[in-house]
Amino acid sequence: MTMMTREGKQFFLHCLLFVVLSYLCDCHPHSALHNGSRAASNHTERHAARVAAEVASYTDVAQKIIDLAVYGAARNRSYGRLADFTDTIGNRISGSHNLEMAIKYMSNAMTQDGLDVHLEPVKIPHWVRGEESAEMTLPRAKSLAILGLGSSVGTPPEGIEAEVLVVESFDELKHRASEAVGKIVVFNQPFVSYGETVKYRFSGASEAAKVGAVACLIRSITPFSINSPHTGWQDYEDRVKHIPAACITVEDAELMWRFAQRGQKIVVRLKMGAKTLPDADSFNTVAEIKGWQHPEQVVLMSGHLDSWDVGQGAMDDGGGAMISWEALSLIKDLGLRPRRTLRTVLWSAEEPGGVGAQQYFELHKANLSNFDLVMESDLGTFKPLALKFTGSDAARKVMEEVVKLLAPINTTKLETEGEGTDISPWIKAGVPGASLHVEDSRYFWFHHSEGDTMTVQDPKEMSLCSALWATVAYVVADLEDMLPK
């Protein structure tokens, strides 16, 4: 037998070690990595299957919620509550006595419903419309229906009478800036979408003031009109003169545009008694069902109690407030109690820019990690079509399973971009957020106008919205784990 040299022995040992390592790594240099990836993939799949099974276990509970809300003893209850509320209180502008009456009404009603209710103080804007009127004196006499815009200044007591410059865009105003000095600018912008066109309401006064206008009248932000103006909040830019601003009807804006196209001189006399008073004391109204296992963790539902000072505020946002109350009632009536706290917040001063909600966020943001899901209904409570959701990919996968429980009411679609002025601070901070997508083609017909009354509401559609709201909120609040951030 030939004896091996020391070098030969070292070579043999290296070869043996290579064989052993190759075997351990499945005979492939990268197999350990592949095995790790495969294991991670298998873990993800197992977790997804576990979540799907857990959510599916709520099928019977979801059916009970839906049956109670849509077919059972609670059928049409949210509509009835909304009718009683809006008929009793009427419209509820920020800072008004009516809003304070509304808060007391809802606090008492939810307490009598057996819910845990409390009020959280906030300071909110207090703008008062006062008396207002507008009249076209040339080329013919005609009374103009107007609604002053929130935060607008008033005119001098004698009013403003001036020639009118009609434009269709901010760009046209800039090109004709020299013609605007000393005039009332009328914006006759076409309606593209609410999100795109509302910039004229927000910024029209300041843009007109920059070129020397003495007031501005803005075509109402609506795709449909029956000679009714629509109000809303407007913002003055810093270091720009504050001039009076109001909305006029689509019909009158188009009338003055046609006069202008013919080269006819237009003169309008405008009077507005609008003024801003010191901020008012108010409250966010909070009702909840405490969680049995993690009471510090919260699924939040919401709508806003304030409205504009026209109509009844039934659609914007009485309906959203009522289904957020109704969801708690449905859970309570069924004797259900989730792991986490279900909380309904009825915001004050959404219309001036989510003022009450921002103060709520500042008060509670130290407990950000305990907020599981924030939900807001503020785009009508017409027939529900889907749930809109903003959150991580992992959270979205959970919510995709949750909405499958809504098959009995045919709203199993999960869309992107959960939204709402009042929940936006939470969403920006990384908390998952959800909102209703309803059949809203008529929403902006009535929005911020005298047309926002109980007549536009439908009891069956509100029951469907309530069922969706309650099912989603309860299941998320009762899952073993919070939604992944």
C-alpha positions as CSV (number, residue, x, y, z in Angstrom):
1,M,0.0,0.0,0.0
2,T,1.4,3.4,-1.0
3,M,1.6,5.8,1.9
4,M,-0.1,9.3,1.3
5,T,2.0,12.4,1.6
6,R,0.9,15.2,4.0
7,E,-0.2,17.3,1.1
8,G,-2.2,14.3,-0.3
9,K,-3.9,13.9,3.1
10,Q,-4.8,17.6,3.2
11,F,-6.2,17.4,-0.4
12,F,-8.3,14.3,0.6
13,L,-9.7,16.0,3.7
14,H,-10.7,19.1,1.6
15,C,-12.4,16.9,-0.9
16,L,-14.3,15.0,1.9
17,L,-15.3,18.3,3.5
18,F,-16.6,19.6,0.1
19,V,-18.7,16.5,-0.4
20,V,-20.2,16.8,3.1
21,L,-21.1,20.4,2.7
22,S,-22.5,19.8,-0.8
23,Y,-24.7,17.1,0.6
24,L,-25.8,19.4,3.5
25,C,-26.6,22.1,0.9
26,D,-28.6,19.7,-1.3
27,C,-25.6,19.4,-3.7
28,H,-26.0,23.0,-5.1
29,P,-23.9,26.0,-4.2
30,H,-27.0,28.2,-3.7
31,S,-29.4,25.6,-2.4
32,A,-29.2,26.9,1.2
33,L,-30.5,30.3,0.0
34,H,-33.2,28.6,-2.1
35,N,-34.2,26.5,0.8
36,G,-34.5,29.6,3.0
37,S,-36.6,31.4,0.3
38,R,-38.8,28.3,-0.1
39,A,-39.2,28.1,3.7
40,A,-40.1,31.8,3.9
41,S,-42.6,31.4,1.0
42,N,-44.1,28.3,2.7
43,H,-44.4,30.3,5.9
44,T,-46.2,33.2,4.1
45,E,-48.5,30.8,2.4
46,R,-49.3,29.1,5.6
47,H,-49.9,32.4,7.3
48,A,-52.2,33.6,4.5
49,A,-54.1,30.3,4.7
50,R,-54.5,30.7,8.5
51,V,-55.8,34.3,8.1
52,A,-58.2,33.2,5.4
53,A,-59.5,30.4,7.6
54,E,-59.8,32.6,10.6
55,V,-61.8,35.3,8.7
56,A,-63.9,32.6,7.1
57,S,-64.9,31.4,10.5
58,Y,-66.9,34.7,10.9
59,T,-69.2,33.8,8.1
60,D,-72.1,33.0,10.4
61,V,-71.6,36.1,12.5
62,A,-71.5,38.3,9.4
63,Q,-74.7,36.7,8.2
64,K,-76.4,37.5,11.5
65,I,-75.3,41.1,11.3
66,I,-76.5,41.5,7.8
67,D,-79.8,39.7,8.5
68,L,-80.5,42.0,11.5
69,A,-79.6,45.2,9.7
70,V,-81.2,44.5,6.3
71,Y,-84.1,42.1,7.1
72,G,-84.6,41.9,10.8
73,A,-85.7,44.1,13.7
74,A,-83.1,46.8,12.8
75,R,-84.2,47.1,9.2
76,N,-84.5,50.8,8.2
77,R,-83.4,51.8,11.8
78,S,-80.5,54.0,10.6
79,Y,-82.8,55.9,8.2
80,G,-85.4,56.4,11.0
81,R,-82.7,57.7,13.4
82,L,-81.4,60.1,10.7
83,A,-84.9,61.4,10.0
84,D,-85.6,62.0,13.7
85,F,-82.2,63.7,14.2
86,T,-82.3,66.0,11.1
87,D,-86.0,66.9,11.4
88,T,-85.4,67.8,15.1
89,I,-82.2,69.7,14.8
90,G,-81.9,70.9,11.2
91,N,-78.6,72.1,9.7
92,R,-75.6,72.4,12.0
93,I,-72.8,74.7,10.9
94,S,-69.6,74.8,12.9
95,G,-69.8,77.0,16.0
96,S,-73.6,77.3,15.9
97,H,-76.2,76.6,18.6
98,N,-77.7,74.0,16.3
99,L,-74.4,72.0,16.4
100,E,-74.3,72.1,20.2
101,M,-78.0,70.9,20.2
102,A,-76.9,68.1,17.8
103,I,-74.1,67.0,20.1
104,K,-76.4,66.8,23.1
105,Y,-79.0,65.0,21.1
106,M,-76.6,62.3,19.9
107,S,-74.9,62.0,23.3
108,N,-78.3,61.3,25.0
109,A,-79.5,59.0,22.2
110,M,-76.4,56.8,22.3
111,T,-76.4,56.7,26.1
112,Q,-80.0,55.6,26.1
113,D,-79.0,52.9,23.5
114,G,-76.7,51.4,26.2
115,L,-73.4,52.5,24.8
116,D,-70.5,54.0,26.7
117,V,-70.5,57.7,25.7
118,H,-68.3,60.6,26.5
119,L,-67.5,64.0,25.0
120,E,-64.0,65.3,24.2
121,P,-63.6,69.2,24.1
122,V,-62.4,71.0,21.0
123,K,-62.2,74.5,19.7
124,I,-63.8,75.1,16.4
125,P,-64.3,77.9,13.8
126,H,-67.4,80.1,14.1
127,W,-68.3,81.7,10.8
128,V,-71.7,83.4,10.4
129,R,-73.3,84.0,7.0
130,G,-75.5,87.0,7.9
131,E,-77.9,88.5,5.3
132,E,-76.7,88.3,1.7
133,S,-78.1,89.2,-1.7
134,A,-76.9,89.8,-5.2
135,E,-78.6,91.4,-8.2
136,M,-77.5,91.9,-11.8
137,T,-78.4,95.4,-12.8
138,L,-77.0,95.3,-16.4
139,P,-77.6,94.3,-19.1
140,R,-80.9,93.6,-17.4
141,A,-82.2,93.4,-13.9
142,K,-82.1,89.9,-12.4
143,S,-81.9,88.6,-8.9
144,L,-79.0,86.1,-8.4
145,A,-79.2,83.2,-6.0
146,I,-76.0,83.1,-3.9
147,L,-74.5,81.4,-1.0
148,G,-71.5,83.0,0.7
149,L,-68.5,80.8,1.1
150,G,-67.3,79.8,4.5
151,S,-64.6,82.1,6.1
152,S,-65.5,84.9,3.5
153,V,-65.5,88.5,4.7
154,G,-68.6,90.5,4.2
155,T,-69.1,93.6,2.0
156,P,-69.4,97.1,3.3
157,P,-73.0,97.7,4.7
158,E,-73.9,99.5,1.5
159,G,-72.6,96.6,-0.6
160,I,-70.4,96.5,-3.6
161,E,-71.6,97.4,-7.1
162,A,-69.2,96.8,-9.9
163,E,-68.7,95.7,-13.4
164,V,-68.2,91.9,-13.9
165,L,-65.3,90.1,-15.6
166,V,-66.3,86.5,-16.6
167,V,-63.5,84.0,-17.0
168,E,-63.4,80.2,-17.3
169,S,-60.1,79.4,-15.7
170,F,-57.3,80.7,-13.5
171,D,-55.1,80.9,-16.6
172,E,-57.6,83.1,-18.4
173,L,-57.8,85.3,-15.3
174,K,-54.0,85.8,-15.4
175,H,-54.1,86.6,-19.2
176,R,-56.8,89.2,-18.6
177,A,-55.4,90.5,-15.3
178,S,-55.4,94.1,-16.4
179,E,-59.2,93.9,-17.0
180,A,-59.9,92.7,-13.5
181,V,-58.9,95.8,-11.5
182,G,-61.9,97.1,-9.6
183,K,-64.3,94.4,-10.9
184,I,-66.2,91.5,-9.6
185,V,-64.6,88.4,-11.1
186,V,-67.1,85.6,-12.0
187,F,-65.6,82.2,-12.5
188,N,-67.6,80.1,-15.0
189,Q,-65.3,77.0,-14.8
190,P,-66.5,73.8,-16.3
191,F,-67.1,70.9,-13.9
192,V,-64.5,68.2,-14.5
193,S,-64.6,66.4,-11.2
194,Y,-65.1,67.6,-7.6
195,G,-61.5,67.0,-6.8
196,E,-60.3,69.0,-9.8
197,T,-62.9,71.8,-9.9
198,V,-63.1,72.6,-6.2
199,K,-59.9,74.5,-6.4
200,Y,-61.9,77.4,-7.7
201,R,-64.0,77.5,-4.6
202,F,-60.9,77.1,-2.3
203,S,-58.7,79.7,-4.1
204,G,-60.9,81.8,-6.3
205,A,-61.1,84.8,-3.9
206,S,-57.3,85.1,-3.4
207,E,-56.6,84.6,-7.1
208,A,-59.1,87.3,-8.0
209,A,-57.7,89.6,-5.3
210,K,-54.2,89.2,-6.7
211,V,-55.3,91.0,-9.9
212,G,-57.2,93.7,-8.1
213,A,-60.8,92.4,-8.1
214,V,-63.1,93.7,-5.4
215,A,-65.2,90.5,-5.0
216,C,-65.6,87.1,-6.7
217,L,-68.6,84.9,-7.6
218,I,-67.9,81.3,-8.3
219,R,-70.0,78.9,-10.3
220,S,-71.2,76.2,-7.9
221,I,-69.1,73.0,-7.8
222,T,-71.7,70.6,-9.2
223,P,-72.3,68.6,-12.4
224,F,-76.1,69.2,-12.2
225,S,-78.2,72.2,-11.2
226,I,-81.7,73.3,-10.9
227,N,-80.8,76.9,-10.1
228,S,-79.5,76.1,-6.7
229,P,-76.2,77.5,-5.3
230,H,-73.8,75.2,-3.4
231,T,-71.6,76.6,-0.6
232,G,-68.4,75.3,1.0
233,W,-65.2,76.5,2.7
234,Q,-62.7,78.8,1.1
235,D,-59.2,79.7,2.1
236,Y,-57.5,83.1,1.9
237,E,-53.8,83.1,1.1
238,D,-51.5,84.9,3.5
239,R,-50.6,88.5,2.6
240,V,-53.4,88.6,0.0
241,K,-56.3,91.0,0.4
242,H,-59.5,89.3,1.7
243,I,-62.4,90.0,-0.7
244,P,-66.0,88.8,-0.4
245,A,-66.6,85.4,-2.1
246,A,-69.8,83.6,-2.8
247,C,-71.1,80.8,-5.1
248,I,-73.8,81.4,-7.7
249,T,-75.8,78.9,-9.7
250,V,-74.5,77.2,-12.8
251,E,-77.3,78.8,-14.7
252,D,-76.4,82.4,-13.7
253,A,-72.7,81.8,-14.3
254,E,-73.5,80.6,-17.8
255,L,-75.9,83.4,-18.4
256,M,-73.3,86.0,-17.6
257,W,-70.7,84.2,-19.7
258,R,-73.1,84.4,-22.7
259,F,-73.6,88.1,-22.1
260,A,-69.8,88.6,-21.9
261,Q,-69.3,86.6,-25.2
262,R,-71.6,89.1,-26.9
263,G,-69.6,92.0,-25.5
264,Q,-72.3,93.3,-23.3
265,K,-71.5,95.1,-20.1
266,I,-72.5,93.3,-16.9
267,V,-72.9,95.0,-13.5
268,V,-73.7,93.2,-10.2
269,R,-74.7,94.6,-6.8
270,L,-73.5,92.3,-4.0
271,K,-74.3,92.5,-0.3
272,M,-72.9,90.1,2.3
273,G,-73.1,90.3,6.1
274,A,-70.6,87.5,6.6
275,K,-68.2,87.6,9.6
276,T,-65.9,85.3,11.6
277,L,-66.4,85.2,15.4
278,P,-63.9,83.9,17.9
279,D,-63.5,80.1,17.9
280,A,-66.3,78.3,19.8
281,D,-66.2,75.6,22.4
282,S,-67.5,72.3,21.2
283,F,-67.0,68.5,21.4
284,N,-66.2,65.4,19.5
285,T,-68.9,62.8,20.5
286,V,-67.5,59.4,21.3
287,A,-69.4,56.1,21.9
288,E,-67.9,52.7,22.3
289,I,-68.1,49.0,23.1
290,K,-65.0,48.0,25.2
291,G,-62.9,45.1,23.9
292,W,-62.9,42.0,26.2
293,Q,-59.2,41.2,25.6
294,H,-57.4,44.3,24.3
295,P,-59.6,47.3,25.4
296,E,-56.7,49.6,24.7
297,Q,-56.7,48.7,21.0
298,V,-59.2,50.4,18.8
299,V,-61.2,50.0,15.6
300,L,-62.6,53.5,15.0
301,M,-65.7,54.3,12.9
302,S,-66.8,57.9,12.2
303,G,-68.8,60.5,10.4
304,H,-69.2,64.2,11.2
305,L,-72.0,66.0,13.0
306,D,-71.6,69.5,11.6
307,S,-73.0,70.5,8.3
308,W,-73.5,73.6,6.2
309,D,-76.2,76.0,7.2
310,V,-78.5,75.0,4.3
311,G,-80.7,72.0,3.8
312,Q,-80.7,69.4,6.6
313,G,-77.2,68.0,6.4
314,A,-78.9,64.6,5.9
315,M,-76.5,63.3,3.2
316,D,-73.4,65.3,4.3
317,D,-72.9,63.8,6.8
318,G,-75.9,62.8,8.9
319,G,-75.9,59.4,7.1
320,G,-72.3,58.7,7.9
321,A,-72.8,59.6,11.5
322,M,-75.9,57.4,11.8
323,I,-74.4,54.2,10.3
324,S,-71.4,54.7,12.6
325,W,-73.8,54.7,15.6
326,E,-76.0,51.9,14.0
327,A,-72.9,49.6,13.6
328,L,-72.4,49.7,17.4
329,S,-76.1,49.1,18.0
330,L,-76.1,46.0,15.7
331,I,-73.1,44.5,17.6
332,K,-74.7,45.3,20.9
333,D,-78.1,43.9,19.9
334,L,-76.5,40.6,18.9
335,G,-74.7,40.3,22.2
336,L,-71.3,40.4,20.5
337,R,-68.2,41.8,22.2
338,P,-65.0,41.9,20.2
339,R,-61.4,41.5,21.4
340,R,-60.7,45.1,20.8
341,T,-62.7,48.3,21.5
342,L,-65.1,49.4,18.8
343,R,-65.3,53.2,18.9
344,T,-67.5,55.6,17.0
345,V,-66.5,59.2,16.9
346,L,-68.9,61.9,15.6
347,W,-66.6,64.7,14.6
348,S,-67.2,68.4,15.0
349,A,-66.1,71.0,12.4
350,E,-65.2,68.8,9.5
351,E,-66.5,71.3,7.0
352,P,-64.0,74.0,8.0
353,G,-61.2,71.4,7.3
354,G,-61.4,68.6,9.8
355,V,-60.7,70.8,12.8
356,G,-62.2,68.6,15.5
357,A,-60.6,65.5,14.0
358,Q,-57.2,67.1,13.9
359,Q,-57.5,67.9,17.6
360,Y,-58.5,64.4,18.4
361,F,-55.5,63.1,16.5
362,E,-53.2,65.4,18.5
363,L,-54.7,64.2,21.7
364,H,-54.5,60.5,20.9
365,K,-51.5,60.1,18.6
366,A,-49.3,59.0,21.6
367,N,-51.2,55.8,21.4
368,L,-50.9,55.5,17.6
369,S,-49.8,51.9,17.7
370,N,-53.1,50.9,19.4
371,F,-55.2,52.1,16.5
372,D,-56.0,49.1,14.4
373,L,-58.2,50.6,11.7
374,V,-59.8,54.0,11.2
375,M,-63.0,54.2,9.1
376,E,-64.9,57.2,7.8
377,S,-68.2,57.6,5.9
378,D,-68.5,61.0,4.4
379,L,-69.4,60.5,0.7
380,G,-73.0,59.5,1.2
381,T,-74.9,56.5,2.3
382,F,-76.4,55.4,-1.0
383,K,-76.2,51.9,-2.3
384,P,-72.7,50.5,-1.2
385,L,-70.5,49.1,-4.0
386,A,-67.2,48.4,-2.3
387,L,-64.9,49.2,0.6
388,K,-62.0,51.5,-0.1
389,F,-58.8,50.7,1.8
390,T,-55.4,52.2,2.4
391,G,-52.7,50.1,4.2
392,S,-49.8,47.8,3.9
393,D,-49.8,44.9,1.4
394,A,-50.1,42.5,4.3
395,A,-53.1,44.4,5.7
396,R,-54.7,44.5,2.3
397,K,-54.6,40.7,2.1
398,V,-56.4,40.5,5.4
399,M,-59.0,43.0,4.3
400,E,-59.5,41.1,1.0
401,E,-60.6,38.2,3.1
402,V,-62.8,40.3,5.3
403,V,-64.9,41.8,2.4
404,K,-65.6,38.2,1.2
405,L,-68.0,38.0,4.2
406,L,-70.1,40.7,2.5
407,A,-71.1,38.4,-0.3
408,P,-74.8,38.3,0.9
409,I,-75.0,42.1,0.1
410,N,-72.8,41.8,-3.0
411,T,-70.0,44.2,-1.8
412,T,-67.0,42.0,-1.9
413,K,-64.8,44.4,-3.8
414,L,-61.8,46.0,-2.0
415,E,-60.6,49.2,-3.7
416,T,-57.6,51.4,-3.2
417,E,-57.4,54.7,-1.4
418,G,-59.5,54.7,1.7
419,E,-60.2,58.4,2.3
420,G,-61.7,61.0,4.5
421,T,-60.8,64.5,5.8
422,D,-61.2,63.4,9.4
423,I,-59.1,60.1,9.2
424,S,-56.4,61.5,6.9
425,P,-54.0,62.3,9.8
426,W,-54.1,58.7,11.0
427,I,-53.6,57.3,7.4
428,K,-50.7,59.6,6.9
429,A,-49.2,58.3,10.1
430,G,-49.4,54.7,8.9
431,V,-52.7,53.5,10.4
432,P,-54.8,51.5,8.0
433,G,-57.9,53.4,6.8
434,A,-61.2,52.5,5.1
435,S,-64.1,54.4,3.6
436,L,-67.3,53.5,1.8
437,H,-67.6,53.5,-2.0
438,V,-71.3,54.1,-2.7
439,E,-73.4,54.7,-5.8
440,D,-72.5,58.4,-5.6
441,S,-73.4,59.7,-9.0
442,R,-76.0,62.1,-7.5
443,Y,-73.9,63.1,-4.4
444,F,-72.6,66.4,-5.8
445,W,-76.1,67.3,-7.1
446,F,-77.1,68.0,-3.5
447,H,-73.8,68.6,-1.8
448,H,-73.6,71.8,0.4
449,S,-77.0,73.0,-0.9
450,E,-80.6,73.4,0.1
451,G,-81.2,70.1,-1.6
452,D,-79.3,68.1,1.1
453,T,-82.4,66.8,2.9
454,M,-84.0,63.5,3.9
455,T,-85.6,63.2,0.5
456,V,-82.3,62.1,-1.1
457,Q,-81.9,59.3,1.4
458,D,-83.1,55.7,0.9
459,P,-83.8,53.4,4.0
460,K,-82.8,50.2,2.2
461,E,-79.5,51.7,1.1
462,M,-78.7,53.0,4.5
463,S,-79.4,49.5,6.0
464,L,-77.0,48.0,3.5
465,C,-74.3,50.6,4.5
466,S,-74.9,49.9,8.2
467,A,-74.5,46.1,7.6
468,L,-71.2,46.6,5.7
469,W,-69.9,49.0,8.3
470,A,-70.8,46.8,11.3
471,T,-69.5,43.6,9.7
472,V,-66.1,45.0,8.7
473,A,-65.6,46.8,12.0
474,Y,-66.5,43.9,14.2
475,V,-64.5,41.2,12.4
476,V,-61.3,43.4,12.3
477,A,-61.7,44.2,16.0
478,D,-62.1,40.5,16.9
479,L,-59.3,38.9,14.8
480,E,-56.5,37.4,16.8
481,D,-54.0,39.9,15.4
482,M,-54.2,43.6,14.6
483,L,-53.8,44.6,10.9
484,P,-50.2,44.7,9.9
485,K,-48.9,48.2,9.7
